Amino acid sequence: MQIVRRRRIVTTGKVALERVYAVTDLTADQADAPEIAHRVREHWGIENKIHHVRDTSWAEDASRVRTGTSPRAMAGLRNLALGALRLAGHISIAAGLRHHARDATRPLATLGIT
């Protein structure tokens, strides 16, 4: 399927069109245009909520951990830290990381290990 995105460039005011293509195993009856749009938004919601935060907070895309199960293990640990900070009420993950880095007992207290 083809998805056409329109966006206005703030600095110039021009409208840019982008065509992207996607593959799905859904039939045309199962996935009409609103359903596909919903699934695309869900995908980007996950990207913005988890992956972008992991990359900006821990430079995950630049990580040199690449072999065996190490990348999956590191992603799991980062997800654990991300979830713990959110459960502790930190809206800004960067601020939460700085807060916990200032005192070695804070991460343990957040996890209930004291």
BALUMLO-56928 format. One record per residue: x, y, z of N, C-alpha, C, O in turn; residue number from 0. Coordinates in nm, 2 decimals. Each point is the difference from the previous one (the first is absolute). Layout:
! residues N
+--------+--------+--------+--------+--------+--------+--------+--------+--------+--------+--------+--------+-----+
!     nx !     ny !     nz !    cax !    cay !    caz !     cx !     cy !     cz !     ox !     oy !     oz !  nr !
+--------+--------+--------+--------+--------+--------+--------+--------+--------+--------+--------+--------+-----+
!      X !      Y !      Z !      X !      Y !      Z !      X !      Y !      Z !      X !      Y !      Z ! NUM !
...
+--------+--------+--------+--------+--------+--------+--------+--------+--------+--------+--------+--------+-----+
END
This chain:
! residues 114
+--------+--------+--------+--------+--------+--------+--------+--------+--------+--------+--------+--------+-----+
!     nx !     ny !     nz !    cax !    cay !    caz !     cx !     cy !     cz !     ox !     oy !     oz !  nr !
+--------+--------+--------+--------+--------+--------+--------+--------+--------+--------+--------+--------+-----+
!   0.08 !  -0.12 !   0.00 !  -0.08 !   0.12 !   0.00 !   0.09 !   0.12 !   0.00 !   0.12 !   0.00 !   0.04 !   0 !
!  -0.18 !   0.11 !  -0.08 !   0.08 !   0.13 !  -0.01 !  -0.07 !   0.09 !   0.10 !  -0.12 !   0.01 !   0.01 !   1 !
!   0.20 !   0.06 !   0.07 !  -0.04 !   0.10 !   0.09 !   0.06 !   0.14 !  -0.04 !   0.12 !   0.01 !  -0.02 !   2 !
!  -0.20 !   0.09 !   0.00 !   0.04 !   0.13 !  -0.03 !  -0.01 !   0.09 !   0.12 !  -0.11 !   0.01 !   0.05 !   3 !
!   0.22 !   0.05 !  -0.01 !   0.00 !   0.09 !   0.11 !   0.02 !   0.14 !  -0.05 !   0.09 !   0.03 !  -0.08 !   4 !
!  -0.17 !   0.06 !   0.14 !   0.02 !   0.14 !  -0.04 !   0.04 !   0.07 !   0.13 !  -0.06 !  -0.02 !   0.11 !   5 !
!   0.16 !   0.11 !  -0.12 !   0.04 !   0.08 !   0.12 !   0.05 !   0.13 !  -0.05 !   0.05 !   0.02 !  -0.11 !   6 !
!  -0.08 !   0.08 !   0.20 !   0.04 !   0.14 !  -0.04 !   0.13 !   0.03 !   0.07 !   0.02 !  -0.03 !   0.12 !   7 !
!   0.08 !   0.08 !  -0.20 !   0.13 !   0.03 !   0.06 !  -0.01 !   0.14 !   0.06 !  -0.04 !   0.10 !  -0.06 !   8 !
!   0.06 !  -0.10 !   0.19 !  -0.02 !   0.13 !   0.08 !   0.08 !   0.11 !  -0.05 !  -0.05 !   0.11 !  -0.01 !   9 !
!   0.18 !  -0.13 !  -0.03 !   0.08 !   0.11 !  -0.03 !  -0.03 !   0.06 !  -0.14 !   0.01 !   0.12 !  -0.02 !  10 !
!  -0.06 !  -0.20 !  -0.07 !  -0.03 !   0.05 !  -0.14 !  -0.15 !   0.01 !  -0.02 !  -0.04 !   0.08 !  -0.09 !  11 !
!  -0.04 !  -0.15 !   0.16 !  -0.14 !   0.00 !  -0.02 !  -0.04 !  -0.09 !  -0.12 !  -0.12 !  -0.01 !  -0.03 !  12 !
!   0.21 !  -0.05 !  -0.03 !  -0.03 !  -0.09 !  -0.11 !  -0.05 !  -0.14 !   0.05 !   0.02 !  -0.04 !   0.11 !  13 !
!  -0.11 !  -0.02 !  -0.20 !  -0.05 !  -0.13 !   0.04 !   0.09 !  -0.11 !  -0.07 !   0.02 !   0.01 !  -0.12 !  14 !
!   0.02 !  -0.10 !   0.20 !   0.08 !  -0.11 !  -0.05 !  -0.08 !  -0.13 !  -0.01 !  -0.07 !  -0.03 !   0.10 !  15 !
!   0.08 !  -0.04 !  -0.20 !  -0.06 !  -0.13 !  -0.02 !   0.10 !  -0.11 !   0.02 !   0.11 !   0.01 !  -0.06 !  16 !
!  -0.14 !  -0.11 !   0.13 !   0.08 !  -0.12 !   0.01 !  -0.08 !  -0.12 !  -0.02 !  -0.11 !  -0.02 !   0.06 !  17 !
!   0.16 !  -0.07 !  -0.15 !  -0.07 !  -0.13 !  -0.03 !   0.08 !  -0.11 !   0.07 !   0.12 !  -0.01 !  -0.03 !  18 !
!  -0.18 !  -0.07 !   0.11 !   0.06 !  -0.11 !   0.06 !  -0.09 !  -0.13 !  -0.04 !  -0.12 !   0.02 !  -0.02 !  19 !
!   0.19 !  -0.13 !   0.02 !  -0.07 !  -0.12 !  -0.03 !   0.00 !  -0.10 !   0.12 !   0.10 !   0.00 !   0.07 !  20 !
!  -0.20 !  -0.07 !  -0.05 !  -0.01 !  -0.09 !   0.11 !  -0.06 !  -0.14 !  -0.04 !  -0.07 !  -0.01 !  -0.10 !  21 !
!   0.11 !  -0.09 !   0.17 !  -0.05 !  -0.13 !  -0.03 !  -0.08 !  -0.05 !   0.12 !   0.05 !   0.02 !   0.12 !  22 !
!  -0.16 !  -0.08 !  -0.14 !  -0.08 !  -0.06 !   0.11 !  -0.06 !  -0.13 !  -0.04 !  -0.01 !  -0.03 !  -0.12 !  23 !
!  -0.02 !  -0.05 !   0.22 !  -0.06 !  -0.13 !  -0.03 !  -0.15 !   0.01 !   0.01 !  -0.07 !  -0.10 !  -0.01 !  24 !
!   0.02 !   0.21 !   0.04 !  -0.15 !   0.02 !   0.01 !  -0.06 !   0.01 !  -0.14 !   0.06 !   0.05 !  -0.09 !  25 !
!  -0.18 !  -0.10 !   0.08 !  -0.07 !   0.01 !  -0.13 !  -0.06 !   0.14 !  -0.01 !  -0.01 !   0.08 !   0.10 !  26 !
!  -0.04 !  -0.04 !  -0.22 !  -0.06 !   0.13 !  -0.02 !  -0.13 !   0.01 !   0.09 !  -0.03 !   0.11 !   0.04 !  27 !
!  -0.04 !  -0.22 !  -0.01 !  -0.12 !   0.01 !   0.09 !   0.04 !   0.02 !   0.14 !  -0.07 !   0.07 !   0.08 !  28 !
!   0.19 !  -0.12 !  -0.04 !   0.04 !   0.02 !   0.14 !   0.06 !   0.14 !   0.03 !   0.00 !   0.04 !   0.11 !  29 !
!   0.06 !   0.02 !  -0.21 !   0.07 !   0.12 !   0.02 !  -0.04 !   0.11 !  -0.10 !   0.06 !   0.01 !  -0.11 !  30 !
!  -0.16 !   0.07 !   0.15 !  -0.03 !   0.11 !  -0.09 !   0.09 !   0.12 !   0.04 !   0.09 !  -0.02 !   0.09 !  31 !
!  -0.10 !   0.13 !  -0.16 !   0.09 !   0.11 !   0.02 !   0.00 !   0.05 !   0.15 !   0.11 !   0.02 !   0.05 !  32 !
!  -0.22 !   0.00 !   0.01 !   0.01 !   0.04 !   0.14 !   0.08 !  -0.10 !   0.09 !   0.07 !   0.04 !   0.09 !  33 !
!  -0.09 !  -0.17 !  -0.11 !   0.07 !  -0.10 !   0.08 !   0.15 !   0.00 !  -0.03 !   0.07 !  -0.01 !   0.10 !  34 !
!  -0.03 !   0.03 !  -0.22 !   0.14 !   0.01 !  -0.03 !   0.06 !   0.12 !   0.06 !   0.11 !   0.00 !   0.06 !  35 !
!  -0.18 !   0.12 !  -0.07 !   0.04 !   0.12 !   0.07 !   0.02 !  -0.02 !   0.15 !   0.10 !   0.05 !   0.05 !  36 !
!  -0.19 !  -0.12 !   0.01 !   0.00 !  -0.02 !   0.14 !   0.13 !  -0.08 !   0.04 !   0.07 !   0.03 !   0.09 !  37 !
!  -0.05 !  -0.14 !  -0.17 !   0.12 !  -0.08 !   0.02 !   0.13 !   0.07 !  -0.02 !   0.10 !  -0.02 !   0.08 !  38 !
!  -0.09 !   0.11 !  -0.18 !   0.12 !   0.08 !  -0.02 !   0.02 !   0.09 !   0.12 !   0.11 !   0.02 !   0.04 !  39 !
!  -0.22 !   0.05 !   0.01 !   0.02 !   0.09 !   0.11 !   0.04 !  -0.08 !   0.13 !   0.08 !   0.05 !   0.08 !  40 !
!  -0.13 !  -0.17 !  -0.06 !   0.04 !  -0.09 !   0.11 !   0.15 !  -0.03 !  -0.01 !   0.07 !   0.01 !   0.10 !  41 !
!  -0.02 !  -0.04 !  -0.22 !   0.14 !  -0.03 !  -0.02 !   0.08 !   0.12 !   0.04 !   0.10 !  -0.01 !   0.08 !  42 !
!  -0.13 !   0.13 !  -0.12 !   0.08 !   0.12 !   0.03 !  -0.02 !   0.04 !   0.14 !   0.09 !   0.06 !   0.06 !  43 !
!  -0.20 !  -0.10 !   0.00 !  -0.02 !   0.03 !   0.15 !   0.11 !  -0.08 !   0.08 !   0.06 !   0.05 !   0.09 !  44 !
!  -0.05 !  -0.18 !  -0.13 !   0.10 !  -0.08 !   0.07 !   0.14 !   0.05 !  -0.03 !   0.09 !   0.01 !   0.09 !  45 !
!  -0.06 !   0.03 !  -0.22 !   0.13 !   0.05 !  -0.03 !   0.03 !   0.13 !   0.08 !   0.11 !   0.01 !   0.06 !  46 !
!  -0.20 !   0.08 !  -0.04 !   0.02 !   0.12 !   0.07 !   0.01 !  -0.02 !   0.15 !   0.07 !   0.06 !   0.07 !  47 !
!  -0.15 !  -0.16 !  -0.02 !  -0.01 !  -0.02 !   0.15 !   0.12 !  -0.08 !   0.05 !   0.05 !   0.02 !   0.11 !  48 !
!   0.00 !  -0.12 !  -0.19 !   0.10 !  -0.09 !   0.05 !   0.14 !   0.02 !  -0.07 !   0.10 !   0.04 !   0.06 !  49 !
!  -0.11 !  -0.06 !  -0.19 !   0.13 !  -0.01 !  -0.08 !   0.07 !   0.14 !   0.00 !   0.12 !   0.00 !   0.02 !  50 !
!  -0.19 !   0.10 !  -0.05 !   0.06 !   0.14 !   0.00 !   0.06 !   0.03 !   0.14 !   0.11 !   0.06 !   0.00 !  51 !
!  -0.18 !  -0.09 !   0.10 !   0.04 !   0.03 !   0.14 !   0.13 !  -0.08 !   0.03 !   0.10 !   0.06 !   0.05 !  52 !
!  -0.10 !  -0.19 !  -0.09 !   0.12 !  -0.08 !   0.02 !   0.12 !   0.06 !  -0.08 !   0.11 !   0.00 !   0.05 !  53 !
!  -0.14 !   0.04 !  -0.17 !   0.12 !   0.05 !  -0.08 !   0.05 !   0.13 !   0.05 !   0.12 !   0.02 !   0.01 !  54 !
!  -0.21 !   0.07 !   0.03 !   0.05 !   0.13 !   0.05 !   0.05 !   0.00 !   0.14 !   0.10 !   0.07 !   0.03 !  55 !
!  -0.15 !  -0.16 !   0.05 !   0.05 !  -0.01 !   0.14 !   0.13 !  -0.09 !   0.01 !   0.09 !   0.04 !   0.08 !  56 !
!  -0.08 !  -0.14 !  -0.16 !   0.12 !  -0.09 !   0.02 !   0.07 !  -0.02 !  -0.13 !   0.09 !  -0.09 !  -0.02 !  57 !
!  -0.11 !   0.18 !  -0.09 !   0.07 !  -0.01 !  -0.13 !  -0.01 !  -0.15 !  -0.05 !   0.11 !  -0.05 !  -0.04 !  58 !
!  -0.22 !  -0.01 !   0.05 !  -0.01 !  -0.14 !  -0.04 !   0.04 !  -0.03 !  -0.14 !   0.06 !  -0.10 !  -0.03 !  59 !
!  -0.10 !   0.19 !  -0.07 !   0.04 !  -0.02 !  -0.14 !   0.15 !   0.00 !  -0.02 !   0.05 !  -0.06 !  -0.09 !  60 !
!   0.02 !   0.13 !   0.18 !   0.15 !   0.00 !  -0.01 !   0.07 !  -0.11 !   0.08 !   0.12 !  -0.01 !   0.00 !  61 !
!  -0.20 !  -0.07 !   0.06 !   0.05 !  -0.11 !   0.09 !   0.09 !  -0.09 !  -0.08 !  -0.03 !  -0.04 !  -0.12 !  62 !
!   0.14 !  -0.01 !   0.18 !   0.09 !  -0.09 !  -0.07 !  -0.03 !  -0.15 !   0.04 !   0.07 !  -0.09 !  -0.04 !  63 !
!  -0.17 !   0.08 !   0.12 !  -0.04 !  -0.14 !   0.05 !  -0.08 !  -0.06 !  -0.12 !  -0.11 !   0.04 !  -0.03 !  64 !
!   0.17 !  -0.14 !  -0.04 !  -0.07 !  -0.05 !  -0.12 !   0.00 !  -0.15 !  -0.01 !  -0.06 !  -0.05 !  -0.09 !  65 !
!   0.13 !  -0.03 !   0.17 !   0.01 !  -0.14 !  -0.02 !  -0.08 !  -0.08 !   0.10 !  -0.03 !   0.04 !   0.11 !  66 !
!  -0.02 !  -0.16 !  -0.15 !  -0.07 !  -0.09 !   0.08 !  -0.13 !   0.06 !   0.05 !  -0.07 !   0.07 !  -0.07 !  67 !
!   0.04 !  -0.10 !   0.20 !  -0.12 !   0.05 !   0.06 !   0.02 !   0.13 !   0.08 !  -0.09 !   0.05 !   0.06 !  68 !
!   0.21 !   0.00 !  -0.07 !   0.03 !   0.13 !   0.07 !  -0.09 !   0.11 !  -0.03 !  -0.04 !   0.08 !   0.09 !  69 !
!   0.02 !  -0.05 !  -0.22 !  -0.09 !   0.11 !  -0.04 !  -0.14 !  -0.01 !   0.07 !  -0.05 !   0.10 !   0.05 !  70 !
!   0.00 !  -0.22 !  -0.06 !  -0.14 !  -0.02 !   0.06 !   0.01 !   0.02 !   0.15 !  -0.09 !   0.05 !   0.06 !  71 !
!   0.19 !  -0.10 !   0.01 !   0.02 !   0.01 !   0.14 !   0.01 !   0.15 !   0.04 !  -0.06 !   0.04 !   0.10 !  72 !
!   0.14 !   0.04 !  -0.17 !   0.02 !   0.14 !   0.03 !  -0.14 !   0.07 !  -0.03 !  -0.03 !   0.09 !   0.08 !  73 !
!  -0.04 !  -0.12 !  -0.18 !  -0.13 !   0.06 !  -0.03 !  -0.09 !  -0.03 !   0.12 !  -0.08 !   0.09 !   0.04 !  74 !
!   0.08 !  -0.21 !   0.01 !  -0.08 !  -0.04 !   0.11 !   0.03 !   0.08 !   0.13 !  -0.09 !   0.05 !   0.07 !  75 !
!   0.22 !  -0.03 !  -0.05 !   0.04 !   0.08 !   0.12 !  -0.04 !   0.14 !  -0.02 !  -0.04 !   0.07 !   0.10 !  76 !
!   0.05 !  -0.01 !  -0.22 !  -0.04 !   0.14 !  -0.02 !  -0.15 !   0.01 !   0.02 !  -0.04 !   0.10 !   0.05 !  77 !
!  -0.03 !  -0.20 !  -0.10 !  -0.15 !   0.00 !   0.01 !  -0.04 !   0.00 !   0.15 !  -0.09 !   0.06 !   0.05 !  78 !
!   0.17 !  -0.14 !   0.03 !  -0.03 !  -0.01 !   0.14 !   0.02 !   0.13 !   0.07 !  -0.08 !   0.05 !   0.08 !  79 !
!   0.20 !   0.02 !  -0.11 !   0.03 !   0.13 !   0.05 !  -0.11 !   0.10 !  -0.04 !  -0.05 !   0.08 !   0.08 !  80 !
!   0.01 !  -0.08 !  -0.21 !  -0.10 !   0.09 !  -0.05 !  -0.13 !  -0.02 !   0.08 !  -0.07 !   0.10 !   0.04 !  81 !
!   0.02 !  -0.22 !  -0.03 !  -0.12 !  -0.03 !   0.07 !   0.01 !   0.04 !   0.15 !  -0.10 !   0.05 !   0.05 !  82 !
!   0.21 !  -0.08 !   0.01 !   0.01 !   0.04 !   0.14 !   0.00 !   0.15 !   0.02 !  -0.07 !   0.04 !   0.10 !  83 !
!   0.13 !   0.03 !  -0.19 !  -0.01 !   0.15 !   0.01 !  -0.14 !   0.05 !  -0.02 !  -0.04 !   0.09 !   0.07 !  84 !
!  -0.03 !  -0.15 !  -0.16 !  -0.14 !   0.04 !  -0.03 !  -0.09 !  -0.03 !   0.12 !  -0.08 !   0.08 !   0.04 !  85 !
!   0.10 !  -0.20 !   0.01 !  -0.08 !  -0.04 !   0.12 !   0.03 !   0.09 !   0.12 !  -0.09 !   0.02 !   0.09 !  86 !
!   0.21 !   0.03 !  -0.08 !   0.04 !   0.08 !   0.11 !  -0.05 !   0.15 !  -0.02 !   0.02 !   0.08 !   0.09 !  87 !
!  -0.08 !  -0.06 !  -0.20 !  -0.07 !   0.13 !  -0.03 !   0.09 !   0.10 !  -0.08 !  -0.04 !   0.12 !  -0.01 !  88 !
!   0.15 !  -0.16 !  -0.04 !   0.08 !   0.09 !  -0.08 !  -0.06 !   0.01 !  -0.14 !  -0.01 !  -0.09 !  -0.07 !  89 !
!  -0.02 !   0.21 !   0.04 !  -0.05 !   0.03 !  -0.14 !   0.11 !   0.02 !  -0.09 !  -0.01 !  -0.05 !  -0.12 !  90 !
!   0.12 !   0.12 !   0.16 !   0.12 !   0.01 !  -0.08 !   0.09 !  -0.11 !   0.04 !   0.05 !   0.00 !   0.11 !  91 !
!  -0.02 !  -0.09 !  -0.21 !   0.09 !  -0.11 !   0.03 !   0.14 !   0.05 !   0.02 !   0.07 !  -0.05 !   0.09 !  92 !
!  -0.03 !   0.15 !  -0.17 !   0.14 !   0.06 !   0.02 !   0.01 !   0.06 !   0.14 !   0.11 !  -0.03 !   0.06 !  93 !
!  -0.21 !   0.10 !  -0.01 !   0.01 !   0.06 !   0.13 !   0.00 !  -0.12 !   0.11 !   0.07 !   0.01 !   0.10 !  94 !
!  -0.15 !  -0.11 !  -0.12 !   0.00 !  -0.11 !   0.09 !   0.14 !  -0.07 !   0.00 !   0.04 !  -0.04 !   0.11 !  95 !
!   0.02 !   0.02 !  -0.22 !   0.13 !  -0.06 !   0.00 !   0.10 !   0.08 !   0.07 !   0.09 !  -0.05 !   0.08 !  96 !
!  -0.09 !   0.19 !  -0.10 !   0.09 !   0.09 !   0.07 !  -0.03 !  -0.01 !   0.15 !   0.10 !  -0.01 !   0.08 !  97 !
!  -0.22 !   0.01 !  -0.04 !  -0.04 !  -0.01 !   0.14 !   0.06 !  -0.12 !   0.07 !   0.05 !   0.00 !   0.11 !  98 !
!  -0.07 !  -0.12 !  -0.18 !   0.05 !  -0.12 !   0.06 !   0.15 !  -0.02 !  -0.01 !   0.06 !  -0.07 !   0.08 !  99 !
!   0.01 !   0.14 !  -0.17 !   0.14 !  -0.01 !  -0.01 !   0.07 !   0.08 !   0.11 !   0.12 !  -0.03 !   0.03 ! 100 !
!  -0.19 !   0.13 !   0.03 !   0.06 !   0.08 !   0.11 !   0.03 !  -0.07 !   0.13 !   0.08 !   0.04 !   0.08 ! 101 !
!  -0.16 !  -0.15 !  -0.06 !   0.01 !  -0.08 !   0.13 !  -0.01 !  -0.14 !  -0.03 !  -0.10 !  -0.05 !  -0.06 ! 102 !
!   0.20 !  -0.03 !   0.09 !   0.00 !  -0.15 !  -0.04 !  -0.11 !  -0.08 !   0.07 !  -0.03 !  -0.11 !  -0.04 ! 103 !
!  -0.03 !   0.17 !   0.15 !  -0.11 !  -0.08 !   0.06 !  -0.13 !   0.02 !  -0.06 !  -0.09 !  -0.08 !   0.02 ! 104 !
!   0.07 !   0.19 !  -0.10 !  -0.13 !   0.03 !  -0.06 !  -0.05 !  -0.11 !  -0.10 !  -0.11 !  -0.04 !   0.01 ! 105 !
!   0.20 !  -0.01 !  -0.10 !  -0.06 !  -0.11 !  -0.09 !  -0.04 !  -0.12 !   0.08 !  -0.11 !  -0.06 !  -0.03 ! 106 !
!   0.18 !   0.02 !   0.13 !  -0.04 !  -0.11 !   0.08 !  -0.13 !   0.02 !   0.08 !  -0.09 !  -0.08 !   0.00 ! 107 !
!   0.08 !   0.20 !   0.05 !  -0.13 !   0.04 !   0.07 !  -0.12 !   0.00 !  -0.09 !  -0.11 !  -0.04 !   0.03 ! 108 !
!   0.13 !   0.09 !  -0.16 !  -0.10 !   0.00 !  -0.10 !  -0.05 !  -0.14 !  -0.03 !  -0.12 !  -0.03 !  -0.02 ! 109 !
!   0.21 !  -0.07 !   0.02 !  -0.03 !  -0.14 !  -0.03 !  -0.04 !  -0.07 !   0.13 !  -0.04 !  -0.12 !  -0.01 ! 110 !
!   0.03 !   0.19 !   0.12 !  -0.04 !  -0.07 !   0.13 !   0.11 !  -0.08 !   0.06 !  -0.03 !  -0.09 !   0.08 ! 111 !
!   0.16 !   0.11 !  -0.12 !   0.11 !  -0.08 !   0.06 !   0.08 !   0.10 !   0.09 !   0.08 !   0.08 !  -0.05 ! 112 !
!  -0.11 !  -0.09 !   0.18 !   0.08 !   0.09 !   0.09 !   0.05 !  -0.08 !   0.11 !   0.07 !   0.05 !   0.09 ! 113 !
+--------+--------+--------+--------+--------+--------+--------+--------+--------+--------+--------+--------+-----+
END
